[in-house]
C-alpha cells in the first residue's frame, strides 16, 4: 500500500528558552524525559505542567507547552556555544 507522507519543510529555528537556572532545568528535564536532545509533543504536556510548578517566572515549562500547542512537537537541547 502506498502512503503519502509529509513533514515540516522549513522548521522553526532554535529559539532561546528563558531559564532562571539552566543547570537545574537540565537536571529536571533529564529526570523527566531522558537525555537531550529530546522531542516533546502533546503527550508530554501534563508532565510539563507538573514540572512547571517548580519554576517561578519566567516559567520555561509554560513556554515549552505553548510551543507544543502551536507546533505539535518540539525538539529541546542544550547549546553550549561550542559550534562555529
MARLOKE-168372 format. One record per residue (C-alpha): residue number from 1; x, y, z negated. Coordinates in Angstrom, 3 decimals, padded with zeros to 6 digits. Each point is the difference from the previous one (the first is absolute). Example, Ala and Ser with C-alpha at 12.3 -4.5 7.8 and 13.67 -1.06 7.14 Angstrom:
<rs>
R   num         c1         c2         c3
R     1    012.300   -004.500   -007.800
R     2    001.370    003.440    000.660
</rs>
This chain:
<rs>
R   num         c1         c2         c3
R     1    000.000    000.000    000.000
R     2    001.344    003.400    000.949
R     3    000.037    002.675   -002.675
R     4    000.419    003.694    000.558
R     5    001.906    001.718   -002.817
R     6    001.090    003.500   -000.842
R     7    002.077    001.850   -002.551
R     8    000.770    003.578   -000.795
R     9    002.087    001.306    002.905
R    10    001.356    003.070   -001.730
R    11    000.357   -000.760   -003.689
R    12   -000.047    002.874   -002.424
R    13    003.600    000.910   -000.909
R    14    001.014   -000.783   -003.570
R    15   -001.303    002.618   -002.408
R    16    001.618    000.956   -003.278
R    17   -002.023   -001.159   -002.988
R    18    000.156    002.362   -002.973
R    19    001.051   -002.220   -002.882
R    20    000.869    001.512   -003.405
R    21    002.264   -002.933   -000.968
R    22    001.165   -001.926    003.094
R    23    001.852   -002.730   -001.926
R    24   -003.036   -000.758   -002.153
R    25   -002.281    000.092    003.038
R    26    002.239   -002.464    001.861
R    27    000.017   -002.287   -003.037
R    28   -003.811    000.034   -000.245
R    29   -000.451   -000.511    003.745
R    30    002.416   -002.943    000.022
R    31   -001.819   -001.599   -002.947
R    32   -003.406    000.562    001.609
R    33    000.663   -000.707    003.689
R    34    003.494   -001.455    000.458
R    35    003.208    001.467    001.366
R    36    000.104    002.883    002.473
R    37   -000.911    000.364    002.743
R    38   -003.579   -000.921   -000.796
R    39   -003.154    000.261    002.046
R    40   -003.146    001.120   -001.786
R    41   -003.563   -000.103    001.258
R    42   -003.546    000.310   -001.326
R    43    000.421   -003.231   -001.957
R    44    002.592    001.763   -002.185
R    45   -002.056    003.069   -000.920
R    46   -001.384   -001.435   -003.245
R    47    003.504   -000.812   -001.272
R    48    001.222    003.465    001.046
R    49   -002.852    001.588   -001.981
R    50    001.135   -001.884   -003.107
R    51    003.652    000.844    000.604
R    52   -000.957    003.627    000.588
R    53   -001.282    000.225   -003.579
R    54    003.644   -000.043   -001.132
R    55    000.933    003.147    001.973
R    56   -000.784    003.642   -000.551
R    57   -000.277    002.541    002.787
R    58    001.189   -000.182    002.633
R    59   -001.366   -003.539    000.032
R    60    001.843   -001.960    002.715
R    61   -002.511   -002.859   -000.173
R    62   -002.872    002.340    000.860
R    63    001.971    001.203    003.033
R    64    000.645   -003.596    001.088
R    65   -003.704   -000.833   -000.397
R    66   -000.922    003.003    002.148
R    67    002.488   -001.106    002.664
R    68   -001.416   -003.546    000.009
R    69   -003.546    001.326    000.297
R    70    001.061    002.183    002.936
R    71    002.345   -002.391    001.825
R    72   -001.197   -003.462   -001.020
R    73    003.430   -001.254   -001.027
R    74    003.285    001.631   -000.908
R    75    003.606   -001.032   -000.467
R    76    001.817    001.263   -003.112
R    77    003.773    000.005   -000.452
R    78    002.761    001.854   -001.832
R    79    002.248    002.254    002.069
R    80    003.328    000.587   -001.673
R    81    001.231    002.377    002.726
R    82    002.625   -002.455    001.221
R    83   -000.875    000.162    003.694
R    84    001.639    002.440    002.369
</rs>
